[in-house]
Amino acid sequence: MTQRILCLAALALAIVLLAAGSPVVVSGQLLAYQDGFVFFTTGDGFHVAPNIAIRDAKTGGPTTIKPAPRIWARATFDPSGTVTELDLSHSPLPPQGNFADVAHFAVALSSPVPNPDLLKNIQTPGPGESAVASQTFSGRPVLVTFIVQVPPYTPFTSSIYITTDQSGWNAQAIPMDRVDALHYQITRRFNSGTIFRYLYDRGSLQSQEVAQNGLTRPPRSFVVADADVLTRRDTVYAWQDSGPGSVNQPQPQIMPTPYNPAPFPNLPISVPPPQPQPPPGRPPGY
Amino acid sequence: MSVTLAAFMLFLARAAAHAATPGPSPTPTSVAPQASAAPTPQSTAAPTPQSTAPPPRTLVYLSAKNIDFYYNRFLIEADGNVTVRTSDGFTVTGDAFSMDLKLNRFMVAGNVTLHDSTGTVSGAAISDFLDFRRIYFVPVTSAPDRWTFLDGDLAHPAKGRVMPGDAFYFPLVSEHPSITGTGAVIGTNTYVRFTNARTYFLNAGVPLGSYVVNFSPNQFFAQNTLSGATVDLTWNVAGNTNSLSAVHLRYDPTYHTYLSFEQHFVGDHEYAIFSVNPTTRAEKWWNLALYEKLGSRFQISSFTQYYSQQNFLQAPRAAQQTTFLNATYALPHSYLTATSQLTNYNTLGPGSLEVPDALGGSLNHPSQAQITATSFANKIPGLPIFEQIYEGYGFNHDSVGAGQYLNGFPGFWPEGGRTFAPIPVPGLQAYGAPCQVQPSKVFTYYCPVYTTIWNTVFGFNLYTQSLKLNHPENPYQTYYFNASYNKQYQWNSLPHWINSDNVNFSINRAFSRSLNVYVAYQILNVGDHYIHGGYLPCANVGTPLCPLSFTSFRGVSTQRTTSLGINEAPHPEFNFSLLVRHHDDFPIPVPGLFGLPPNNIIGQPLYTSYLGQAPYDATGEVRVKILSHALLDVSRTFYWYGNPYRTTFWQPSFVVQVLPI
């Protein structure tokens, strides 16, 4: 009986010891491996055992991959917080463990101090202050439809484009389609969180939109929020090259001859120029 | 030209001032919008500190064994012997570098050394949040630690501060880099200039040497002075925050394959853009665009185009110049615009053109000026209608008349042929009776010729926004109605006035998110009226140049256009559109009677409405994304006549464009 009790006690003790010393495993991306420490992209550095085992994460065997920045690793910690094994891979590893569980193993000379910059985001706004936005974005693809109302004197077959800082302000970056007498439309896919500036134009230097007061306008700014679809509606008040009543400017490489302001430039040569009175022999008004 | 020169000098002075004193940086993005073309995948990342005052622009000089740039995400990733030197006064070396150009922050990791005037510290990683003036550093002295440098003070780190959760994150990139190199100069928030750069086409490396990626928020970089082209491959050779130099390899149906060059100088309130296009053809167009905004209400701009026909930079055989000047002054509910155009159709002077003698080309300098007041668009109370009025005053001066210049009269005779007088002045300026003494037996000359014509313009616009015609539950069954009306009078100093009416109606419906259909009807009425006399009927009735239907034309035209437009965009990377139009015009279009409008350089007609247009036309256009940053746009228009000319139709060539996106 006593012998049996001793065996059970020894078994229980072994279980307890094994449980207490079971290795902790986390996976993540390496930031650095130097000076006897391994650093993950959390910024935490951990002691490395002198005889650390470095293996291939997929095969479990030897590897030629060396621990370095950008390498993905599965780290095994011993009970003292020392990393005893690193399984390496060039591609992301399945998530395993939690860095919060090993944070107390991280080595740092200084004690943690709250960061006032970060606290601003969770503080209750004071009187007269607006809450600090803390929205984050998933980066999911979002269909964004741009609908723009153009001036009524826009030529019917004009091509309308969106120029953005995302495309180096290329004047023909996003061509649009006419949907009625006053509106053009286009749908594009953007990742949520994308922020960009844009303007409408008719494809060239002279044909960019201007503000309602006729001056060059600053670009519009747009932040793509998380949504399945978004619609952006804008109004163009005037074009730089064709305001109402202004003189149209020709495109580059067209030598203009606007000094003879007749409304029908392509009349047949059989039509004589307008004359103050009919030639002799014809009745007035003929 | 002196005005243009003065404006250019003014611009240079301003640009110099801006160069000496860095301008304010664009407002840094706040925490909420991740200012990136592709936001970080760590949506649970700890919030970053709030930005305060706009930081000064920083230059980051990067060298590494290999530098990769990902255009679609504006990421720079570098590995091997990384050295980073910044204009903020410190140098960092390490194993790996990562920078998100839109978030405007970079990181160096692995065997890092931080060196500044106070000394050198080793560490595991350093991350610089440039917009927020915070540097997060993991030093390794006797053991790792966490230091935060505040506002550029590297001498007094805040030790132990909690850092943002994503301070040392590497972005995941799986695609092929757009550009690789071994060096880069990064002007924060504006540009990157790569050295030893290569780009890739079908996975083949194309050496570029130096290449600049411009992502400045300054929209003046959008300004360009090049004409359209079927294909334009742009090599940004050099550039910085205020400039960009580009070589363009282009193709168009007119000049085929050629090289062009364009130079931008851009400031916060001004720009100067110069180009020569094509540089490798005898026909060269030298363009200069200048712009300056003075204060908050006034801006002035100019565009000068100089045409020369010359081999390389040899003495030109022909040269012409046109300058446009524009000035705008903003008022509280309206604005004033002054425009002017100065032309010199022969800058080479007497004797510069070809045979037979020393009086080649016209040496006259026609000019034009107009000042216009335009109101804002205002909603009429109680009506769903907006109104806008405008009035202008100006003149056109031309002592010779259009058509004389490009021909170079009187030096355009066939070599050795008999000399004759210039062609008669056409159009308005020839308003007069036949001259008593006719210099030619071939043409009829009219006297007097009016060299300066003053004009007064008054007009107004009325238009509606989209009006719902029904209110079904399904929004895709809704019909919308739009209408616009323009009326304009132009009184000339001759006893002559032009009035025009332009009415547009349209009804449209979106059948689905991808399919949109509209029907439009337009009436354009133009009357060219003379108090005394005016248009005469054409002569030789019944001949091809004077069909019976044309004999009643007295200077008033009516063009009625019915349009059916269909747009189908099943996918953001694919669009198809079809536009079918029927024109019911007077004068009746007769094939071969009226001149067709000239095409632009890629084959599209310059005018969209003109006498003699074919009664039917149909335009199809397909746009498809062919590369990550390129769109192929193919369109073609068919024209045809109904009875009795139903066998007459024509189909100009395809218009093909590759558009960078």
Chai-1 contact restraints between the chains, C-beta under 6 A:
chainA,res_idxA,chainB,res_idxB,connection_type,confidence,min_distance_angstrom,max_distance_angstrom,comment,restraint_id
A,Q29,B,F170,contact,1.0,0.0,6.0,A-B,restraint_1
A,L31,B,A109,contact,1.0,0.0,6.0,A-B,restraint_2
A,L31,B,A125,contact,1.0,0.0,6.0,A-B,restraint_3
A,L31,B,F168,contact,1.0,0.0,6.0,A-B,restraint_4
A,A32,B,A109,contact,1.0,0.0,6.0,A-B,restraint_5
A,A32,B,G110,contact,1.0,0.0,6.0,A-B,restraint_6
A,A32,B,A124,contact,1.0,0.0,6.0,A-B,restraint_7
A,A32,B,A125,contact,1.0,0.0,6.0,A-B,restraint_8
A,Q34,B,N111,contact,1.0,0.0,6.0,A-B,restraint_9
A,D35,B,V140,contact,1.0,0.0,6.0,A-B,restraint_10
A,F37,B,P144,contact,1.0,0.0,6.0,A-B,restraint_11
A,F39,B,A124,contact,1.0,0.0,6.0,A-B,restraint_12
A,T41,B,F168,contact,1.0,0.0,6.0,A-B,restraint_13
A,T41,B,Y169,contact,1.0,0.0,6.0,A-B,restraint_14
A,G43,B,V138,contact,1.0,0.0,6.0,A-B,restraint_15
A,G43,B,M163,contact,1.0,0.0,6.0,A-B,restraint_16
A,G43,B,F168,contact,1.0,0.0,6.0,A-B,restraint_17
A,G45,B,P144,contact,1.0,0.0,6.0,A-B,restraint_18
A,P69,B,D95,contact,1.0,0.0,6.0,A-B,restraint_19
A,P69,B,A96,contact,1.0,0.0,6.0,A-B,restraint_20
A,P69,B,A109,contact,1.0,0.0,6.0,A-B,restraint_21
A,P69,B,G110,contact,1.0,0.0,6.0,A-B,restraint_22
A,R70,B,A96,contact,1.0,0.0,6.0,A-B,restraint_23
A,R70,B,F170,contact,1.0,0.0,6.0,A-B,restraint_24
A,V107,B,A143,contact,1.0,0.0,6.0,A-B,restraint_25
A,V107,B,P144,contact,1.0,0.0,6.0,A-B,restraint_26
A,A108,B,P144,contact,1.0,0.0,6.0,A-B,restraint_27
A,A108,B,D145,contact,1.0,0.0,6.0,A-B,restraint_28
A,A108,B,R146,contact,1.0,0.0,6.0,A-B,restraint_29
A,L109,B,A143,contact,1.0,0.0,6.0,A-B,restraint_30
A,L109,B,D145,contact,1.0,0.0,6.0,A-B,restraint_31
A,S110,B,D145,contact,1.0,0.0,6.0,A-B,restraint_32
A,S110,B,K159,contact,1.0,0.0,6.0,A-B,restraint_33
A,S110,B,G160,contact,1.0,0.0,6.0,A-B,restraint_34
A,S111,B,G160,contact,1.0,0.0,6.0,A-B,restraint_35
A,P112,B,G160,contact,1.0,0.0,6.0,A-B,restraint_36
A,P112,B,V162,contact,1.0,0.0,6.0,A-B,restraint_37
A,V113,B,G160,contact,1.0,0.0,6.0,A-B,restraint_38
A,V113,B,R161,contact,1.0,0.0,6.0,A-B,restraint_39
A,N115,B,R161,contact,1.0,0.0,6.0,A-B,restraint_40
A,N115,B,V162,contact,1.0,0.0,6.0,A-B,restraint_41
A,D117,B,P49,contact,1.0,0.0,6.0,A-B,restraint_42
A,L118,B,P47,contact,1.0,0.0,6.0,A-B,restraint_43
A,K120,B,Q50,contact,1.0,0.0,6.0,A-B,restraint_44
A,N121,B,P47,contact,1.0,0.0,6.0,A-B,restraint_45
A,A133,B,A32,contact,1.0,0.0,6.0,A-B,restraint_46
A,S134,B,P47,contact,1.0,0.0,6.0,A-B,restraint_47
A,Q135,B,A32,contact,1.0,0.0,6.0,A-B,restraint_48
A,T136,B,S43,contact,1.0,0.0,6.0,A-B,restraint_49
A,F137,B,Q34,contact,1.0,0.0,6.0,A-B,restraint_50
A,F137,B,P39,contact,1.0,0.0,6.0,A-B,restraint_51
A,S138,B,S43,contact,1.0,0.0,6.0,A-B,restraint_52
A,G139,B,P39,contact,1.0,0.0,6.0,A-B,restraint_53
A,G139,B,P41,contact,1.0,0.0,6.0,A-B,restraint_54
A,P152,B,N461,contact,1.0,0.0,6.0,A-B,restraint_55
A,P152,B,Y463,contact,1.0,0.0,6.0,A-B,restraint_56
A,P152,B,S484,contact,1.0,0.0,6.0,A-B,restraint_57
A,Y153,B,N486,contact,1.0,0.0,6.0,A-B,restraint_58
A,P155,B,T608,contact,1.0,0.0,6.0,A-B,restraint_59
A,T157,B,T608,contact,1.0,0.0,6.0,A-B,restraint_60
A,T163,B,A222,contact,1.0,0.0,6.0,A-B,restraint_61
A,D165,B,F215,contact,1.0,0.0,6.0,A-B,restraint_62
A,D165,B,P217,contact,1.0,0.0,6.0,A-B,restraint_63
A,S167,B,I661,contact,1.0,0.0,6.0,A-B,restraint_64
A,G168,B,N214,contact,1.0,0.0,6.0,A-B,restraint_65
A,W169,B,Q219,contact,1.0,0.0,6.0,A-B,restraint_66
A,W169,B,F221,contact,1.0,0.0,6.0,A-B,restraint_67
A,W169,B,A222,contact,1.0,0.0,6.0,A-B,restraint_68
A,N170,B,P660,contact,1.0,0.0,6.0,A-B,restraint_69
A,A171,B,A222,contact,1.0,0.0,6.0,A-B,restraint_70
A,Q172,B,L659,contact,1.0,0.0,6.0,A-B,restraint_71
A,A173,B,I661,contact,1.0,0.0,6.0,A-B,restraint_72
A,D177,B,N567,contact,1.0,0.0,6.0,A-B,restraint_73
A,D177,B,S577,contact,1.0,0.0,6.0,A-B,restraint_74
A,V179,B,N508,contact,1.0,0.0,6.0,A-B,restraint_75
A,V179,B,N516,contact,1.0,0.0,6.0,A-B,restraint_76
A,V179,B,Y518,contact,1.0,0.0,6.0,A-B,restraint_77
A,D180,B,N482,contact,1.0,0.0,6.0,A-B,restraint_78
A,D180,B,S506,contact,1.0,0.0,6.0,A-B,restraint_79
A,D180,B,N508,contact,1.0,0.0,6.0,A-B,restraint_80
A,D180,B,Y518,contact,1.0,0.0,6.0,A-B,restraint_81
A,A181,B,N482,contact,1.0,0.0,6.0,A-B,restraint_82
A,A181,B,N504,contact,1.0,0.0,6.0,A-B,restraint_83
A,A181,B,S506,contact,1.0,0.0,6.0,A-B,restraint_84
A,A181,B,A520,contact,1.0,0.0,6.0,A-B,restraint_85
A,L182,B,N482,contact,1.0,0.0,6.0,A-B,restraint_86
A,T187,B,A569,contact,1.0,0.0,6.0,A-B,restraint_87
A,T187,B,P572,contact,1.0,0.0,6.0,A-B,restraint_88
A,R188,B,P572,contact,1.0,0.0,6.0,A-B,restraint_89
A,R189,B,P572,contact,1.0,0.0,6.0,A-B,restraint_90
A,N191,B,A38,contact,1.0,0.0,6.0,A-B,restraint_91
A,G193,B,Q34,contact,1.0,0.0,6.0,A-B,restraint_92
A,G193,B,P39,contact,1.0,0.0,6.0,A-B,restraint_93
A,T194,B,A37,contact,1.0,0.0,6.0,A-B,restraint_94
A,I195,B,P33,contact,1.0,0.0,6.0,A-B,restraint_95
A,I195,B,A35,contact,1.0,0.0,6.0,A-B,restraint_96
A,R197,B,P217,contact,1.0,0.0,6.0,A-B,restraint_97
A,L199,B,Q219,contact,1.0,0.0,6.0,A-B,restraint_98
A,L205,B,Q223,contact,1.0,0.0,6.0,A-B,restraint_99
A,L205,B,N224,contact,1.0,0.0,6.0,A-B,restraint_100
A,L205,B,T225,contact,1.0,0.0,6.0,A-B,restraint_101
A,Q212,B,F376,contact,1.0,0.0,6.0,A-B,restraint_102
A,N213,B,A330,contact,1.0,0.0,6.0,A-B,restraint_103
A,N213,B,Y335,contact,1.0,0.0,6.0,A-B,restraint_104
A,G214,B,T328,contact,1.0,0.0,6.0,A-B,restraint_105
A,G214,B,Y335,contact,1.0,0.0,6.0,A-B,restraint_106
A,G214,B,T337,contact,1.0,0.0,6.0,A-B,restraint_107
A,L215,B,Q299,contact,1.0,0.0,6.0,A-B,restraint_108
A,L215,B,T328,contact,1.0,0.0,6.0,A-B,restraint_109
A,L215,B,A330,contact,1.0,0.0,6.0,A-B,restraint_110
A,P219,B,Q219,contact,1.0,0.0,6.0,A-B,restraint_111
A,V223,B,P33,contact,1.0,0.0,6.0,A-B,restraint_112
A,G243,B,T374,contact,1.0,0.0,6.0,A-B,restraint_113
A,P244,B,T374,contact,1.0,0.0,6.0,A-B,restraint_114
A,P244,B,Y390,contact,1.0,0.0,6.0,A-B,restraint_115
A,G245,B,T372,contact,1.0,0.0,6.0,A-B,restraint_116
A,G245,B,Y390,contact,1.0,0.0,6.0,A-B,restraint_117
A,G245,B,G392,contact,1.0,0.0,6.0,A-B,restraint_118
A,G245,B,V457,contact,1.0,0.0,6.0,A-B,restraint_119
A,G245,B,G459,contact,1.0,0.0,6.0,A-B,restraint_120
A,S246,B,T337,contact,1.0,0.0,6.0,A-B,restraint_121
A,S246,B,T372,contact,1.0,0.0,6.0,A-B,restraint_122
A,V247,B,T339,contact,1.0,0.0,6.0,A-B,restraint_123
A,V247,B,Q370,contact,1.0,0.0,6.0,A-B,restraint_124
A,Q249,B,F324,contact,1.0,0.0,6.0,A-B,restraint_125
A,P252,B,S227,contact,1.0,0.0,6.0,A-B,restraint_126
A,P252,B,N287,contact,1.0,0.0,6.0,A-B,restraint_127
A,Q253,B,S227,contact,1.0,0.0,6.0,A-B,restraint_128
A,Q253,B,W285,contact,1.0,0.0,6.0,A-B,restraint_129
A,Q253,B,I601,contact,1.0,0.0,6.0,A-B,restraint_130
A,T257,B,A402,contact,1.0,0.0,6.0,A-B,restraint_131
A,Y259,B,P366,contact,1.0,0.0,6.0,A-B,restraint_132
A,Y259,B,N396,contact,1.0,0.0,6.0,A-B,restraint_133
A,Y259,B,D398,contact,1.0,0.0,6.0,A-B,restraint_134
A,N260,B,G401,contact,1.0,0.0,6.0,A-B,restraint_135
A,N260,B,A402,contact,1.0,0.0,6.0,A-B,restraint_136
A,N260,B,G427,contact,1.0,0.0,6.0,A-B,restraint_137
A,N260,B,L428,contact,1.0,0.0,6.0,A-B,restraint_138
A,N260,B,Q429,contact,1.0,0.0,6.0,A-B,restraint_139
A,P261,B,N396,contact,1.0,0.0,6.0,A-B,restraint_140
A,A262,B,G427,contact,1.0,0.0,6.0,A-B,restraint_141
A,A262,B,L428,contact,1.0,0.0,6.0,A-B,restraint_142
A,P263,B,I498,contact,1.0,0.0,6.0,A-B,restraint_143
A,P263,B,V526,contact,1.0,0.0,6.0,A-B,restraint_144
A,P263,B,D528,contact,1.0,0.0,6.0,A-B,restraint_145
A,F264,B,L611,contact,1.0,0.0,6.0,A-B,restraint_146
A,N266,B,F594,contact,1.0,0.0,6.0,A-B,restraint_147
A,N266,B,G595,contact,1.0,0.0,6.0,A-B,restraint_148
A,N266,B,Y610,contact,1.0,0.0,6.0,A-B,restraint_149
A,N266,B,L611,contact,1.0,0.0,6.0,A-B,restraint_150
A,P268,B,L545,contact,1.0,0.0,6.0,A-B,restraint_151
A,P268,B,L593,contact,1.0,0.0,6.0,A-B,restraint_152
A,S270,B,C538,contact,1.0,0.0,6.0,A-B,restraint_153
A,S270,B,A539,contact,1.0,0.0,6.0,A-B,restraint_154
A,S270,B,L545,contact,1.0,0.0,6.0,A-B,restraint_155
A,S270,B,C546,contact,1.0,0.0,6.0,A-B,restraint_156
A,V271,B,C538,contact,1.0,0.0,6.0,A-B,restraint_157
A,P272,B,L536,contact,1.0,0.0,6.0,A-B,restraint_158
A,P273,B,A430,contact,1.0,0.0,6.0,A-B,restraint_159
A,P274,B,Y431,contact,1.0,0.0,6.0,A-B,restraint_160
A,P274,B,Y530,contact,1.0,0.0,6.0,A-B,restraint_161
A,P274,B,G534,contact,1.0,0.0,6.0,A-B,restraint_162
A,P274,B,Y535,contact,1.0,0.0,6.0,A-B,restraint_163
A,Q275,B,G533,contact,1.0,0.0,6.0,A-B,restraint_164
A,P276,B,H532,contact,1.0,0.0,6.0,A-B,restraint_165
A,P276,B,G533,contact,1.0,0.0,6.0,A-B,restraint_166
A,Q277,B,G533,contact,1.0,0.0,6.0,A-B,restraint_167
